Each structure stands twice: as C-alpha cells, then as structure tokens.
Amino acid sequence: DVAHVRIAAPPRFGAALIHDRQGLLLLVSSLYGANTLKVANQAAHVIARLTPGLRAEGVGVDPRAFTPAAFIRVALLDLGHVLLIGAALILLVLLVALRDWRAALISFVAIPVSLLAAVGVITALGITLNTMALAGLAIALGELVDDAVVDVENITRRLRENRAAAAPAPRLLVILRASLEVRSAIVFASAAVVVAFTPVIAL
C-alpha cells in the first residue's frame, strides 16, 4: 500500500483556547486589494446567519476574537477627530497670519473643497484610502494651505493698495493681476514638492 485515502477534516495545527476551553479559530482572509471593512461586514453577516443553527447543536460562536476591521473603524474615528482639531488650528493660524477674517475664510474653504475633489477622484479611480493615499492627501493639503495663504495675502494687499489709489482699477482686474504675480512662484514651489516625493511612487 502506498497510502490510505479517506474523506475527513484536514489535520489540525495550532491550538485555540476560548475561556480556558478548546475551541476552533476560523480565519477569514481578504484577497489583495479587497476592502477590509466590506469583507468584515459580509463575514459578520454570514456568521450571524449560521449562529442560531450552530448554537442549536451546542456550538458557541464568538465573532469578537480578532477583527482588523475594528482597528480600522477606531482609526477612522480618530482621523475624524484629528481632522476637526486640525481644521480649527488651521483656521486660527490663517486668522493670525492674514489678520482678515474674510481672507482667512476664503483660504480655509479651499481646503475641504479640494479634499472632497481629491477623494472623488480617488474613489473614481478605484483607489482605497490606505496609508499611502492618506499620506499623499496630508502632503497635498499642506501645500494647498501654503499656496492659498500666499495667493490670498497678495490679493488682499493689492486690493488695499487699489482702494487707496487716486484712480482705482476694476476689482476683478486687480484680483487677476495679483494672482498672476505669485502664480509662477507657487507653480515652481509645488513642482519642487512633487519632484521631491516622486521616488515614493516606486515603493
């Protein structure tokens, strides 16, 4: 005889103890690129449907053992708190730097609008909000705040000078000229940041 073949459960490896009693640990792994939260919710739904039948057979089910989705939910909740605190601090810094609540508000509004647009593009491309994507958004937001402050500060200064001029120019023309004055500097500064972080794409 070469071997004995029979239909049975695969050999057990490892050990699982639940409340000092032997148990069975069921592992559910998601495929590469799958959404962990979505997979965890679907697995929880399946377990909830199987639980009544298993308990009728005397098998206890505890789905709380180890769920990476729980850590992700906590991280997302913490991220929301950090975003709120960061938004308040950014608004405060803009008010102190620009000394004009309207200019500060204009710069501040550019942040959520740009963030929503970026998230929309990321979602449309099918990219998940992983660590790399969040880091990229953080870098982009930092660059956005810097550019917005430079742009709005120059526009505010030129409008103030225009109001004091003997023959004031049209308001829209002053805004356009003031924005174009700093445009090349902003573009080159943004390009330098992009070039500096380009090697990260190869990781």
ZARO-898611 format. One record per residue: residue number from 1; y, z, x of N, C-alpha, C, O in turn. Coordinates in steps of 0.1 Angstrom, whole numbers. Each point is the difference from the previous one (the first is absolute). Example, Ala and Ser with C-alpha at 12.3 -4.5 7.8 and 13.67 -1.06 7.14 Angstrom:
+------+-------+-------+-------+-------+-------+-------+-------+-------+-------+-------+-------+-------+
! tinu !    nY !    nZ !    nX !   caY !   caZ !   caX !    cY !    cZ !    cX !    oY !    oZ !    oX !
+------+-------+-------+-------+-------+-------+-------+-------+-------+-------+-------+-------+-------+
!    1 !   -57 !    78 !   132 !    12 !     0 !    -9 !    12 !     0 !     9 !     0 !     7 !    10 !
!    2 !    11 !   -14 !   -14 !    11 !     0 !     9 !    11 !     8 !    -8 !    11 !     1 !     5 !
+------+-------+-------+-------+-------+-------+-------+-------+-------+-------+-------+-------+-------+
This chain:
+------+-------+-------+-------+-------+-------+-------+-------+-------+-------+-------+-------+-------+
! tinu !    nY !    nZ !    nX !   caY !   caZ !   caX !    cY !    cZ !    cX !    oY !    oZ !    oX !
+------+-------+-------+-------+-------+-------+-------+-------+-------+-------+-------+-------+-------+
!    1 !   -12 !     0 !     8 !    12 !     0 !    -8 !    13 !     0 !     9 !     1 !     7 !    10 !
!    2 !     8 !   -16 !   -14 !    13 !     0 !     7 !     9 !    10 !    -5 !     7 !     7 !     8 !
!    3 !    -6 !    -5 !   -21 !     9 !     9 !    -6 !    -4 !     3 !   -15 !    -7 !    -7 !    -6 !
!    4 !    12 !    18 !     1 !    -1 !     4 !   -14 !    13 !    -3 !    -7 !    10 !     6 !     3 !
!    5 !   -10 !   -14 !   -13 !    12 !    -4 !    -7 !    -1 !     5 !   -14 !   -10 !    -2 !    -7 !
!    6 !    21 !     9 !     3 !     0 !     6 !   -14 !    15 !     0 !    -5 !     9 !     1 !     8 !
!    7 !    -8 !    -2 !   -21 !    14 !     1 !    -6 !     4 !    14 !    -2 !    -7 !     8 !    -7 !
!    8 !    17 !    -4 !    14 !     5 !    14 !    -1 !    14 !     1 !     5 !     6 !   -10 !     4 !
!    9 !     0 !    22 !    -5 !    14 !     2 !     4 !     0 !    -1 !    16 !   -10 !     4 !     6 !
!   10 !    21 !    -8 !    -1 !     1 !    -1 !    15 !    -1 !    14 !     6 !     3 !    10 !    -6 !
!   11 !    -8 !    -9 !    19 !    -1 !    14 !     6 !    14 !     6 !     0 !    10 !    -6 !     2 !
!   12 !   -10 !    19 !    -3 !    12 !     8 !     0 !     5 !     3 !    14 !    -8 !     3 !     8 !
!   13 !    21 !    -5 !    -6 !     5 !     4 !    13 !    12 !     9 !    -2 !     8 !    -3 !    -9 !
!   14 !    -6 !    13 !    17 !    11 !     9 !    -2 !    -4 !    11 !   -10 !   -11 !     0 !    -6 !
!   15 !    21 !     8 !     3 !    -2 !    11 !   -10 !    13 !     2 !    -7 !    11 !     0 !     6 !
!   16 !   -12 !     3 !   -19 !    12 !     4 !    -8 !    -3 !    13 !    -7 !    -9 !     1 !    -8 !
!   17 !    18 !     8 !    10 !    -1 !    13 !    -7 !    12 !     2 !    -9 !    11 !    -1 !     4 !
!   18 !   -14 !     4 !   -16 !    10 !     3 !   -11 !    -2 !    14 !    -5 !   -10 !     2 !    -7 !
!   19 !    19 !     7 !     9 !    -1 !    14 !    -4 !   -13 !     6 !     6 !    -8 !     6 !    -8 !
!   20 !     5 !    -9 !    21 !   -12 !     5 !     6 !   -13 !    -5 !    -6 !   -10 !     6 !     2 !
!   21 !    11 !   -17 !    -9 !   -12 !    -6 !    -5 !    -1 !   -14 !     5 !    10 !    -7 !     2 !
!   22 !   -23 !     2 !    -1 !    -1 !   -14 !     4 !     5 !   -10 !   -10 !    -1 !     2 !   -12 !
!   23 !     8 !   -12 !    16 !     6 !   -10 !    -9 !    -2 !   -14 !     6 !    -5 !    -2 !    11 !
!   24 !    10 !    -7 !   -18 !     0 !   -14 !     4 !    15 !    -5 !     0 !     7 !     1 !   -10 !
!   25 !    -3 !    -6 !    22 !    13 !    -5 !     2 !     0 !   -15 !    -2 !    -6 !    -7 !     8 !
!   26 !    14 !     3 !   -18 !     1 !   -15 !    -3 !    13 !    -5 !     6 !    11 !     5 !    -3 !
!   27 !   -13 !   -15 !    12 !    12 !    -6 !     7 !     3 !   -13 !    -6 !    -8 !    -9 !    -2 !
!   28 !    21 !     7 !    -2 !     5 !   -12 !    -5 !    10 !    -6 !    10 !    11 !     6 !     1 !
!   29 !   -14 !   -17 !     5 !     9 !    -6 !    10 !     7 !   -12 !    -6 !    -7 !    -9 !    -6 !
!   30 !    19 !     7 !     8 !     7 !   -12 !    -5 !    -1 !   -11 !    11 !    -1 !     3 !    12 !
!   31 !     2 !   -15 !   -17 !     0 !   -12 !     9 !    13 !    -1 !     8 !    10 !     6 !    -5 !
!   32 !   -10 !   -13 !    15 !    12 !    -2 !     8 !    11 !    -7 !    -8 !    -2 !   -10 !    -6 !
!   33 !    14 !    16 !     6 !    11 !    -6 !    -8 !     1 !     5 !   -14 !     9 !    -3 !    -7 !
!   34 !   -19 !    11 !     2 !     0 !     4 !   -14 !    10 !    12 !    -1 !     3 !     7 !     9 !
!   35 !     2 !    -5 !   -21 !     9 !    10 !    -3 !    -8 !    13 !    -2 !    -8 !     1 !   -10 !
!   36 !    11 !     9 !    18 !    -8 !    13 !     0 !     2 !     7 !   -13 !   -10 !     5 !    -6 !
!   37 !    22 !    -4 !     1 !     3 !     7 !   -13 !    -8 !    -7 !   -11 !    -5 !     7 !    -9 !
!   38 !     5 !   -20 !     9 !    -6 !    -8 !   -11 !   -15 !     2 !     0 !    -7 !     3 !   -10 !
!   39 !     1 !    -3 !    22 !   -15 !     2 !     2 !    -3 !    14 !    -4 !   -10 !     3 !    -7 !
!   40 !    18 !     7 !    11 !    -3 !    14 !    -4 !     1 !     2 !   -15 !    -8 !     8 !    -5 !
!   41 !    18 !   -14 !    -1 !     1 !     2 !   -15 !   -12 !    -7 !    -7 !    -5 !     6 !   -10 !
!   42 !     0 !   -17 !    15 !   -11 !    -7 !    -6 !   -13 !     9 !     2 !    -8 !     1 !    -9 !
!   43 !     7 !     4 !    21 !   -12 !     9 !     3 !     0 !    12 !    -9 !   -10 !     4 !    -5 !
!   44 !    22 !     2 !     3 !     1 !    12 !    -8 !    -4 !    -3 !   -15 !    -6 !     8 !    -7 !
!   45 !    10 !   -20 !     3 !    -3 !    -5 !   -14 !   -15 !    -1 !    -2 !    -6 !     4 !   -10 !
!   46 !    -1 !   -10 !    20 !   -14 !    -2 !     0 !    -7 !    14 !     0 !   -10 !     2 !    -8 !
!   47 !    14 !     7 !    17 !    -6 !    13 !     1 !     2 !     8 !   -13 !    -9 !     7 !    -5 !
!   48 !    20 !    -9 !    -2 !     3 !     7 !   -13 !   -10 !    -5 !   -10 !    -4 !     8 !    -9 !
!   49 !     1 !   -21 !     9 !   -10 !    -5 !   -10 !   -14 !     5 !     3 !    -8 !     2 !    -9 !
!   50 !     5 !    -1 !    22 !   -14 !     4 !     3 !    -2 !    15 !    -1 !   -12 !     5 !    -1 !
!   51 !    23 !     3 !     2 !    -2 !    15 !     1 !    -7 !     6 !   -12 !    -9 !     8 !     2 !
!   52 !    12 !   -12 !   -15 !    -8 !     6 !   -11 !   -15 !    -2 !     1 !    -8 !    10 !    -3 !
!   53 !     4 !   -22 !     6 !   -15 !    -3 !     2 !    -6 !     8 !    11 !   -11 !     5 !    -1 !
!   54 !    18 !    -4 !    12 !    -5 !     8 !    12 !    -1 !    14 !    -3 !   -10 !     7 !     3 !
!   55 !    20 !    -1 !   -10 !     0 !    14 !    -3 !   -11 !     3 !   -10 !    -6 !    11 !     0 !
!   56 !     3 !   -20 !    -9 !   -11 !     2 !   -10 !   -14 !     1 !     8 !    -9 !     6 !    -5 !
!   57 !     8 !   -12 !    17 !   -12 !     1 !     8 !     1 !    11 !    10 !    -9 !     2 !     8 !
!   58 !    19 !     6 !   -10 !     1 !    12 !     9 !     7 !    -3 !    14 !    -1 !     8 !     9 !
!   59 !     8 !   -19 !    -8 !     6 !    -4 !    12 !    15 !     3 !    -1 !     7 !    -6 !    -9 !
!   60 !    -1 !    14 !    17 !    14 !     3 !     0 !     7 !   -10 !     8 !    -5 !    -5 !    10 !
!   61 !    17 !     1 !   -14 !     9 !   -10 !     6 !    13 !     6 !     4 !     7 !     6 !    -9 !
!   62 !    -3 !    -7 !    21 !    13 !     5 !     5 !     7 !   -11 !     7 !    -3 !    -2 !    12 !
!   63 !    13 !    -5 !   -18 !     6 !   -11 !     6 !    12 !     4 !    10 !     7 !    -9 !     4 !
!   64 !    -6 !    21 !    -2 !    12 !     5 !     8 !    -3 !     2 !    15 !     8 !     5 !     7 !
!   65 !   -20 !   -10 !    -2 !    -4 !     4 !    13 !    10 !    -6 !    10 !     8 !     8 !     7 !
!   66 !    -7 !   -20 !    -5 !    10 !    -6 !    10 !     4 !   -13 !    -6 !    -7 !   -10 !     0 !
!   67 !    20 !     9 !    -3 !     6 !   -12 !    -6 !    12 !    -4 !     8 !    10 !     7 !    -1 !
!   68 !   -10 !   -17 !     9 !    12 !    -5 !     7 !    11 !    -3 !    -9 !    12 !     1 !     4 !
!   69 !   -15 !    -5 !   -17 !    11 !    -3 !    -9 !     9 !    12 !    -3 !    12 !    -1 !    -2 !
!   70 !   -18 !    13 !     3 !     8 !    12 !    -2 !    10 !     2 !    10 !    12 !     3 !    -3 !
!   71 !   -15 !    -6 !    16 !     9 !     1 !    11 !    11 !   -11 !    -2 !    12 !     3 !     3 !
!   72 !   -16 !   -15 !    -8 !    10 !   -10 !    -2 !    10 !     3 !   -11 !    12 !    -2 !     2 !
!   73 !   -17 !     9 !   -12 !     9 !     4 !   -11 !    10 !    10 !     5 !    12 !     0 !    -4 !
!   74 !   -17 !    10 !    12 !     9 !    10 !     5 !    10 !    -6 !    10 !    12 !     3 !    -1 !
!   75 !   -17 !   -13 !     9 !    10 !    -7 !     9 !    10 !    -8 !    -8 !    12 !     0 !     4 !
!   76 !   -16 !    -6 !   -15 !    10 !    -8 !    -8 !    10 !    10 !    -7 !    12 !    -3 !    -1 !
!   77 !   -17 !    15 !    -3 !     9 !     9 !    -6 !    10 !     6 !    10 !    12 !     1 !    -2 !
!   78 !   -17 !     1 !    14 !     9 !     5 !    11 !    10 !   -11 !     4 !    11 !     3 !     3 !
!   79 !   -16 !   -16 !    -3 !     9 !   -11 !     3 !    12 !    -1 !   -10 !    11 !    -2 !     3 !
!   80 !   -15 !     5 !   -16 !    11 !     0 !   -10 !    10 !    11 !     2 !    12 !    -3 !    -1 !
!   81 !   -16 !    15 !     5 !     9 !    10 !     3 !     9 !    -3 !    12 !    12 !     2 !     0 !
!   82 !   -19 !    -8 !    11 !     8 !    -3 !    12 !    10 !   -11 !    -3 !    11 !     0 !     5 !
!   83 !   -15 !   -10 !   -14 !    10 !   -10 !    -3 !    12 !     6 !    -8 !    11 !    -5 !     3 !
!   84 !   -13 !    14 !   -12 !    11 !     6 !    -7 !     9 !     8 !    10 !    12 !    -1 !    -1 !
!   85 !   -18 !     9 !    10 !     8 !     7 !     9 !     7 !    -9 !    10 !    12 !     2 !     3 !
!   86 !   -19 !   -13 !     1 !     6 !    -9 !     9 !    12 !    -8 !    -6 !    10 !    -2 !     6 !
!   87 !   -12 !    -1 !   -19 !    11 !    -7 !    -8 !    12 !     9 !    -1 !    12 !    -5 !     2 !
!   88 !   -14 !    18 !    -4 !    12 !     9 !    -1 !     7 !     1 !    13 !    12 !     0 !     1 !
!   89 !   -20 !     1 !    10 !     6 !     1 !    13 !     7 !   -12 !     4 !    11 !     0 !     6 !
!   90 !   -17 !   -12 !    -9 !     7 !   -13 !     3 !    13 !    -1 !    -7 !    10 !    -4 !     6 !
!   91 !   -10 !     8 !   -19 !    13 !    -1 !    -8 !    10 !    10 !     6 !    12 !    -4 !     1 !
!   92 !   -16 !    16 !     3 !     9 !     9 !     6 !     6 !    -5 !    13 !    12 !     1 !     3 !
!   93 !   -20 !    -7 !     6 !     4 !    -6 !    13 !    10 !   -12 !    -3 !    10 !    -1 !     7 !
!   94 !   -13 !    -7 !   -17 !     9 !   -11 !    -3 !    13 !     5 !    -5 !    11 !    -6 !     4 !
!   95 !   -11 !    16 !   -12 !    13 !     6 !    -4 !     8 !     5 !    11 !    12 !    -2 !     1 !
!   96 !   -18 !     9 !     8 !     7 !     6 !    12 !     5 !   -11 !     9 !    11 !     0 !     5 !
!   97 !   -20 !   -11 !    -3 !     4 !   -10 !    10 !    11 !   -10 !    -6 !     9 !    -3 !     7 !
!   98 !   -10 !     0 !   -19 !     9 !   -10 !    -6 !    12 !     7 !    -7 !    11 !    -7 !    -1 !
!   99 !   -12 !    19 !    -3 !    11 !     8 !    -6 !     5 !    -8 !   -12 !    12 !     1 !    -4 !
!  100 !   -21 !    -7 !    -3 !     4 !    -8 !   -12 !   -12 !     0 !    -9 !   -10 !    -6 !     4 !
!  101 !    10 !    12 !   -16 !   -12 !     1 !    -8 !    -4 !   -13 !    -5 !   -12 !    -2 !    -2 !
!  102 !    21 !    -7 !    -1 !    -4 !   -13 !    -5 !    -7 !    -8 !    11 !   -10 !    -7 !    -3 !
!  103 !    15 !     7 !    15 !    -6 !    -7 !    11 !   -14 !     6 !     3 !    -9 !    -7 !     3 !
!  104 !     8 !    20 !    -3 !   -12 !     7 !     2 !   -11 !    -4 !   -11 !   -11 !    -2 !     3 !
!  105 !    16 !     2 !   -15 !    -9 !    -4 !   -11 !    -5 !   -14 !     1 !   -12 !    -3 !    -3 !
!  106 !    21 !    -6 !     7 !    -4 !   -14 !     2 !   -11 !    -1 !    11 !   -10 !    -7 !    -2 !
!  107 !    12 !    14 !    13 !   -10 !     0 !    11 !   -13 !     6 !    -5 !   -11 !    -5 !     4 !
!  108 !    12 !    16 !   -12 !   -12 !     7 !    -4 !    -8 !    -8 !   -10 !   -12 !     0 !     0 !
!  109 !    19 !    -7 !    -9 !    -7 !    -8 !   -10 !    -8 !   -12 !     6 !   -11 !    -4 !    -5 !
!  110 !    15 !     0 !    17 !    -7 !   -11 !     7 !   -14 !     4 !     4 !    -9 !    -8 !     1 !
!  111 !     7 !    21 !     1 !   -13 !     5 !     5 !   -11 !    -1 !   -11 !   -10 !    -7 !     3 !
!  112 !    12 !    13 !   -15 !   -11 !    -2 !    -9 !    -2 !   -14 !    -5 !   -11 !    -4 !    -3 !
!  113 !    22 !    -4 !     2 !    -2 !   -14 !    -4 !    -8 !    -8 !    10 !    -9 !    -7 !    -3 !
!  114 !    12 !     9 !    16 !    -8 !    -6 !    11 !   -14 !     5 !     0 !    -9 !    -8 !     3 !
!  115 !     7 !    21 !    -5 !   -13 !     5 !     0 !    -9 !    -5 !   -11 !   -11 !    -3 !     2 !
!  116 !    17 !     2 !   -14 !    -8 !    -6 !   -11 !    -3 !   -14 !     2 !   -11 !    -5 !    -3 !
!  117 !    20 !    -3 !     9 !    -3 !   -14 !     3 !   -11 !    -1 !    11 !    -8 !    -9 !    -1 !
!  118 !     9 !    18 !    11 !   -11 !    -1 !    10 !   -13 !     4 !    -5 !   -10 !    -6 !     3 !
!  119 !     9 !    16 !   -12 !   -13 !     4 !    -6 !    -5 !   -11 !    -9 !   -12 !    -2 !    -1 !
!  120 !    21 !    -5 !    -6 !    -4 !   -11 !    -8 !    -6 !   -11 !     8 !   -10 !    -6 !    -4 !
!  121 !    16 !     3 !    15 !    -6 !   -11 !     9 !   -13 !     5 !     5 !   -10 !    -8 !     1 !
!  122 !     9 !    20 !     4 !   -13 !     5 !     5 !   -11 !     0 !   -11 !   -11 !    -4 !     3 !
!  123 !    15 !     8 !   -15 !   -10 !    -1 !   -11 !    -4 !   -14 !    -3 !   -12 !    -3 !    -2 !
!  124 !    21 !    -6 !     2 !    -3 !   -14 !    -3 !    -9 !    -7 !    11 !    -8 !    -8 !    -3 !
!  125 !    10 !    13 !    15 !    -9 !    -5 !    11 !   -13 !     7 !     1 !    -9 !    -4 !     8 !
!  126 !     7 !    14 !   -17 !   -13 !     7 !     0 !    -2 !    10 !    11 !   -11 !     3 !     4 !
!  127 !    22 !     1 !     2 !     0 !    10 !    11 !     0 !    14 !    -5 !     9 !     3 !    -8 !
!  128 !   -18 !     5 !    12 !     0 !    14 !    -5 !    10 !     8 !     8 !     3 !    -3 !    11 !
!  129 !     2 !    14 !   -17 !     9 !     9 !     6 !    -7 !     9 !    10 !    -2 !    12 !    -3 !
!  130 !    -2 !   -17 !    14 !    -7 !     8 !    10 !    10 !     6 !    10 !    12 !    -1 !    -2 !
!  131 !   -17 !     8 !    12 !     9 !     6 !    10 !     9 !   -10 !     7 !    12 !     3 !     2 !
!  132 !   -17 !   -14 !     1 !     8 !   -10 !     7 !    11 !    -6 !    -9 !    12 !    -2 !     5 !
!  133 !   -15 !     0 !   -17 !    10 !    -5 !   -10 !    11 !    10 !    -2 !    12 !    -4 !     0 !
!  134 !   -16 !    17 !    -2 !    10 !    10 !    -2 !     9 !     2 !    13 !    12 !     2 !    -2 !
!  135 !   -18 !    -3 !    14 !     8 !     1 !    12 !    10 !   -12 !     1 !    11 !     2 !     4 !
!  136 !   -16 !   -14 !    -8 !     9 !   -11 !     0 !    12 !     1 !   -10 !    11 !    -3 !     3 !
!  137 !   -14 !     9 !   -14 !    10 !     2 !   -10 !    10 !    10 !     5 !    12 !    -1 !    -2 !
!  138 !   -17 !    12 !     9 !     9 !    10 !     5 !    10 !    -6 !    10 !    11 !     3 !     1 !
!  139 !   -17 !   -11 !     8 !     8 !    -7 !    11 !    11 !    -9 !    -7 !    11 !     0 !     4 !
!  140 !   -16 !    -8 !   -14 !     9 !    -9 !    -7 !    11 !     8 !    -7 !    12 !    -5 !     0 !
!  141 !   -15 !    16 !    -6 !    10 !     8 !    -7 !    10 !     5 !     9 !    12 !     1 !    -3 !
!  142 !   -16 !     4 !    15 !     9 !     5 !    10 !    10 !   -11 !     5 !    12 !     3 !     1 !
!  143 !   -17 !   -15 !     1 !     8 !   -11 !     3 !    10 !    -4 !   -11 !    11 !    -4 !     3 !
!  144 !   -16 !     5 !   -15 !     8 !    -4 !   -12 !    12 !    10 !    -1 !    11 !    -5 !    -3 !
!  145 !   -14 !    18 !     4 !    11 !     9 !    -1 !    11 !    -2 !    11 !    12 !     0 !    -3 !
!  146 !   -17 !    -3 !    15 !    10 !    -2 !    11 !     8 !   -13 !    -3 !    12 !     1 !     2 !
!  147 !   -18 !   -11 !    -6 !     7 !   -13 !    -3 !     9 !     2 !   -12 !    12 !    -5 !     0 !
!  148 !   -16 !    12 !   -10 !     8 !     2 !   -12 !    13 !     8 !     3 !    11 !    -3 !    -4 !
!  149 !   -13 !    14 !    13 !    12 !     8 !     4 !    10 !    -9 !     8 !    12 !     1 !    -3 !
!  150 !   -17 !    -9 !    12 !     9 !    -8 !     8 !     7 !   -10 !    -9 !    13 !    -2 !     1 !
!  151 !   -20 !    -4 !   -10 !     6 !   -11 !    -9 !    10 !     7 !    -9 !    12 !    -5 !    -1 !
!  152 !   -16 !    15 !    -6 !     9 !     6 !   -10 !    12 !     7 !     6 !    11 !    -1 !    -5 !
!  153 !   -13 !     7 !    17 !    12 !     6 !     7 !    10 !   -10 !     4 !    12 !     2 !    -1 !
!  154 !   -16 !   -14 !     6 !     9 !   -10 !     4 !     7 !    -6 !   -12 !    12 !    -3 !     0 !
!  155 !   -19 !     1 !   -11 !     6 !    -5 !   -13 !    10 !     9 !    -5 !    11 !    -4 !    -4 !
!  156 !   -14 !    17 !     4 !     9 !    10 !    -5 !    13 !     1 !     9 !    11 !     1 !    -6 !
!  157 !   -13 !    -2 !    19 !    12 !     0 !     9 !     9 !   -13 !    -3 !    12 !     2 !     0 !
!  158 !   -18 !   -13 !    -1 !     7 !   -12 !    -2 !     7 !     0 !   -14 !    12 !    -5 !    -1 !
!  159 !   -18 !    10 !    -9 !     7 !     1 !   -13 !    12 !    10 !     1 !    10 !    -3 !    -7 !
!  160 !   -12 !    13 !    14 !    11 !    10 !     2 !    12 !    -7 !     7 !    12 !     2 !    -4 !
!  161 !   -15 !    -9 !    14 !    11 !    -8 !     7 !     6 !   -10 !    -8 !    12 !    -3 !     0 !
!  162 !   -20 !    -4 !    -9 !     5 !   -10 !    -8 !    10 !     5 !   -11 !    10 !    -6 !    -3 !
!  163 !   -14 !    18 !    -2 !     9 !     7 !   -10 !    14 !     3 !     6 !    10 !     0 !    -7 !
!  164 !   -10 !     3 !    20 !    13 !     4 !     7 !     7 !   -12 !     5 !    12 !     1 !     4 !
!  165 !   -18 !   -13 !    -5 !     7 !   -12 !     5 !    11 !    -5 !    -9 !     0 !     3 !   -12 !
!  166 !    10 !   -10 !    17 !    11 !    -5 !    -8 !    -4 !   -10 !   -10 !     5 !    -1 !   -11 !
!  167 !   -15 !    -7 !    15 !    -5 !   -11 !    -9 !   -15 !     2 !    -1 !    -7 !    -7 !     8 !
!  168 !     2 !    15 !   -16 !   -15 !     3 !    -1 !    -8 !   -13 !    -4 !     4 !    -8 !    -8 !
!  169 !   -15 !     6 !    15 !    -9 !   -11 !    -3 !    -9 !     3 !   -11 !    -1 !    12 !    -4 !
!  170 !    -5 !   -22 !    -2 !   -10 !     3 !   -11 !   -11 !    10 !     4 !    -5 !    -1 !    12 !
!  171 !     2 !    10 !   -20 !   -10 !    10 !     3 !   -14 !    -5 !     4 !    -5 !     4 !    10 !
!  172 !     0 !   -14 !   -17 !   -13 !    -6 !     4 !     1 !    -7 !    13 !   -10 !     1 !     8 !
!  173 !    21 !    -7 !    -5 !     1 !    -7 !    13 !     0 !    10 !    12 !    -6 !    -2 !    10 !
!  174 !    13 !    14 !   -13 !     0 !    10 !    11 !   -14 !     6 !     2 !    -4 !     2 !    11 !
!  175 !    -3 !     0 !   -22 !   -14 !     5 !     1 !    -9 !   -10 !     7 !    -8 !     5 !     9 !
!  176 !     9 !   -17 !   -12 !    -8 !   -11 !     7 !     3 !     0 !    15 !    -9 !     0 !     8 !
!  177 !    22 !     0 !    -5 !     4 !    -1 !    15 !    -5 !    13 !     7 !    -5 !    -1 !    11 !
!  178 !     7 !    12 !   -17 !    -4 !    13 !     6 !   -15 !     0 !     2 !    -5 !     5 !    11 !
!  179 !    -3 !   -10 !   -20 !   -14 !     0 !     1 !    -5 !   -10 !    11 !    -9 !     3 !     8 !
!  180 !    16 !   -14 !    -7 !    -3 !   -10 !    10 !     3 !     4 !    14 !    -6 !    -4 !    10 !
!  181 !    17 !    13 !    -9 !     4 !     5 !    13 !   -12 !     8 !     8 !    -1 !    -2 !    12 !
!  182 !    -6 !     9 !   -20 !   -11 !     8 !     6 !   -14 !    -6 !    -2 !   -10 !     6 !     5 !
!  183 !    10 !   -18 !   -11 !   -13 !    -6 !    -3 !    -8 !    -3 !    12 !   -12 !     3 !     1 !
!  184 !    18 !    -9 !     9 !    -7 !    -4 !    12 !    -6 !    12 !     7 !   -11 !     0 !     5 !
!  185 !    19 !    11 !    -4 !    -4 !    12 !     7 !   -12 !     6 !    -7 !   -10 !     5 !     6 !
!  186 !    11 !    -5 !   -20 !   -11 !     6 !    -8 !   -13 !    -8 !     2 !   -11 !     5 !     1 !
!  187 !    12 !   -18 !    -1 !   -11 !    -9 !     1 !    -7 !     2 !    13 !   -12 !     1 !     1 !
!  188 !    20 !    -1 !    10 !    -6 !     1 !    14 !    -6 !    14 !     1 !   -11 !     1 !     7 !
!  189 !    17 !    10 !   -12 !    -6 !    13 !     0 !   -13 !     1 !    -7 !   -10 !     6 !     5 !
!  190 !     9 !   -12 !   -17 !   -12 !    -1 !    -8 !   -11 !    -8 !     8 !   -12 !     4 !     0 !
!  191 !    16 !   -15 !     6 !    -9 !    -8 !     7 !    -6 !     7 !    12 !   -12 !    -1 !     3 !
!  192 !    20 !    10 !     4 !    -4 !     7 !    11 !   -11 !    11 !    -4 !   -10 !     2 !     7 !
!  193 !    12 !     4 !   -19 !   -10 !     9 !    -5 !   -13 !    -7 !    -4 !   -10 !     6 !     3 !
!  194 !    11 !   -17 !    -9 !   -12 !    -8 !    -4 !    -8 !    -4 !    13 !   -12 !     1 !     0 !
!  195 !    19 !    -6 !    10 !    -6 !    -3 !    13 !    -7 !    12 !     6 !   -11 !    -1 !     6 !
!  196 !    18 !    12 !    -6 !    -6 !    12 !     6 !   -13 !     5 !    -7 !    -9 !     5 !     7 !
!  197 !     8 !    -7 !   -20 !   -12 !     4 !    -7 !   -10 !   -11 !    -3 !   -10 !     2 !    -6 !
!  198 !    13 !   -14 !    12 !   -10 !   -11 !    -2 !   -13 !     3 !     6 !   -10 !    -4 !    -6 !
!  199 !     8 !    10 !    18 !   -13 !     3 !     5 !    -9 !     9 !    -9 !   -12 !    -1 !     1 !
!  200 !    18 !     8 !   -10 !    -7 !     9 !    -9 !    -9 !    -9 !    -9 !   -11 !     5 !    -5 !
!  201 !    16 !   -17 !     2 !    -8 !    -9 !    -9 !   -14 !    -3 !     5 !    -9 !    -2 !    -7 !
!  202 !     8 !     2 !    21 !   -12 !    -3 !     6 !   -10 !    11 !     0 !   -12 !    -2 !     5 !
!  203 !    16 !    14 !    -9 !   -10 !    11 !     0 !   -10 !    -1 !   -10 !    -9 !     9 !    -2 !
+------+-------+-------+-------+-------+-------+-------+-------+-------+-------+-------+-------+-------+
